[in-house]
Amino acid sequence: MIRGTFANIRLRNQIAPGTEGGFTRDFTVEGGPVAYIYDASQNYQAAGIPLVILAGKEYGSGSSRDWAAKGTALLGVKAVIAESYERIHRSNLIGMGVLPLQYPEGVTAASLGLTGEETFSFTGVTALNDGGIPETVKVTAGDVEFDAKLRIDTPGEADYYRNGGILQYVLRSLITK
């Protein structure tokens, strides 16, 4: 199932132009050759490099089942930055411990000049540990900085994310009783 995540032939990964389906570039290998997403993700995980997805509008449309988000998490993706989300998929990402962020209105990866080759860091996410839900998170991607809207929309979703996902939340709830 993990190998099938992002394998839809209609996907066009802009970091791997001219390909269709489950391909990306693997920057853990000299020259960053085009590779299967699964194989590249295994290399990134072995190197301890968490992944970020840069997405367009209605990210997750047609893939709102829980396995779409589970496969994303198992591939090593820690955050998705999208123009907008399909409602159920956004919630499922949180349930799998993946951080859903949204570009500011009218902003896209292209308008920011992002290519997907940047190193990303996030500031402000730890405010969730204090019991609140920050409205934005500072994203630094190479030389580019912007405030992304945090799409954790309810206190329950914040609890799930704080615990690393819904399964970990339930297990911790059972242990503390």
C-alpha positions in Angstrom: 0.0 0.0 0.0 2.9 2.4 0.7 4.3 1.8 -2.7 0.9 2.8 -4.2 0.8 6.2 -2.4 1.3 9.0 -5.0 1.4 6.4 -7.8 -1.7 7.7 -9.7 -0.7 8.3 -13.3 -2.4 11.6 -13.3 0.1 13.0 -10.8 2.6 15.4 -12.2 5.5 16.0 -9.8 7.0 19.3 -10.8 10.3 18.4 -9.3 10.5 15.5 -11.8 9.3 17.1 -15.1 8.3 14.8 -17.9 7.2 12.0 -15.6 3.7 10.8 -14.7 2.7 9.0 -11.5 4.9 7.9 -8.6 8.2 9.6 -9.5 10.3 12.3 -7.8 14.0 13.2 -7.5 16.2 11.6 -5.0 18.7 14.2 -3.6 20.3 11.7 -1.3 22.0 10.4 -4.5 24.6 12.5 -6.4 22.9 14.5 -9.1 19.4 14.0 -7.7 18.2 11.5 -10.3 14.5 10.7 -11.0 13.4 7.7 -8.8 10.3 6.0 -7.6 8.7 8.0 -4.7 8.9 4.9 -2.5 12.6 4.2 -3.2 13.5 7.9 -2.7 11.5 8.0 0.6 13.4 5.0 1.9 16.7 6.7 1.2 15.5 10.0 2.9 14.3 8.1 6.0 17.6 6.1 6.2 19.4 9.5 6.1 17.0 10.9 8.8 15.6 13.6 6.4 11.9 14.3 7.0 9.9 15.3 3.9 7.6 18.2 3.0 5.1 18.2 0.2 4.4 21.4 -1.8 0.9 21.2 -3.2 -1.7 23.1 -5.1 -5.5 23.5 -4.7 -7.7 20.9 -3.1 -4.8 18.7 -2.0 -6.1 15.2 -1.3 -9.2 15.4 -3.6 -10.1 11.9 -4.6 -7.9 10.4 -1.9 -9.7 11.1 1.4 -9.5 7.5 2.6 -7.3 7.1 5.6 -4.7 5.1 3.7 -3.9 8.1 1.5 -2.8 9.9 4.7 -1.3 6.8 6.3 0.8 6.2 3.2 1.9 9.8 3.2 3.1 9.5 6.8 4.8 6.1 6.2 6.7 7.7 3.3 8.3 10.1 5.9 6.3 13.2 5.1 6.0 15.4 8.2 4.3 18.4 6.6 2.2 19.4 3.6 2.0 23.0 2.4 -1.0 23.4 0.1 -3.1 26.2 -1.5 -6.2 24.4 -0.1 -7.3 21.0 1.2 -10.0 18.5 0.6 -11.8 18.5 3.9 -11.6 14.8 5.0 -8.0 14.3 3.7 -6.8 17.3 5.8 -8.3 15.8 8.9 -6.8 12.4 8.0 -3.4 13.9 7.7 -3.6 15.2 11.3 -4.8 11.8 12.4 -1.6 10.4 11.0 0.6 13.0 12.5 1.3 15.0 9.3 1.2 18.8 9.7 -1.2 20.5 7.3 -0.2 24.1 6.4 -1.7 26.4 3.9 -0.1 29.2 1.9 -1.4 32.7 2.5 -4.3 33.7 0.3 -3.1 34.2 -3.3 0.3 32.7 -2.6 1.7 29.5 -4.2 4.9 27.6 -4.3 5.6 29.1 -7.7 4.9 32.7 -6.6 7.3 32.2 -3.7 9.9 30.8 -6.1 10.0 27.4 -4.3 11.2 24.5 -6.3 11.1 21.7 -3.8 14.8 21.5 -3.5 15.0 23.8 -0.5 15.6 22.8 3.1 12.5 23.6 5.2 12.2 24.6 8.8 9.1 25.5 10.8 8.8 27.9 13.8 5.8 28.2 16.0 4.5 24.6 15.9 5.6 23.9 19.5 3.0 26.5 20.7 0.6 23.5 20.3 2.3 21.9 23.3 1.0 24.9 25.4 -2.6 23.9 24.7 -3.3 26.6 22.1 -3.6 26.5 18.3 -1.5 29.1 16.7 -3.0 30.7 13.6 0.2 30.6 11.6 3.6 28.9 11.5 6.7 30.6 10.2 8.1 28.6 7.3 11.7 29.0 6.2 12.6 27.4 2.9 16.1 28.3 1.8 16.1 32.1 1.5 12.3 32.3 1.5 10.2 33.0 4.6 6.5 33.2 4.9 3.7 32.6 7.5 1.6 29.6 6.6 -1.9 29.1 8.0 -1.9 26.2 10.4 -4.9 24.0 9.3 -5.4 22.3 12.7 -9.0 23.6 13.1 -10.3 22.1 16.3 -9.0 21.4 19.8 -9.6 17.6 19.1 -7.3 17.8 16.0 -4.7 19.6 18.1 -4.8 16.8 20.7 -4.3 14.2 17.9 -1.4 16.1 16.4 0.3 16.7 19.8 0.3 13.0 20.4 1.6 12.1 16.9 -1.7 11.0 15.5 -5.0 9.5 16.5 -3.7 6.0 17.3 -1.1 7.4 19.7 -3.7 9.7 21.2 -6.0 6.7 21.9 -3.2 4.6 23.3 -2.0 7.3 25.6 -5.6 7.9 26.7 -6.0 4.2 27.6 -2.7 4.1 29.5 -3.4 7.1 31.6 -6.8 5.8 32.8 
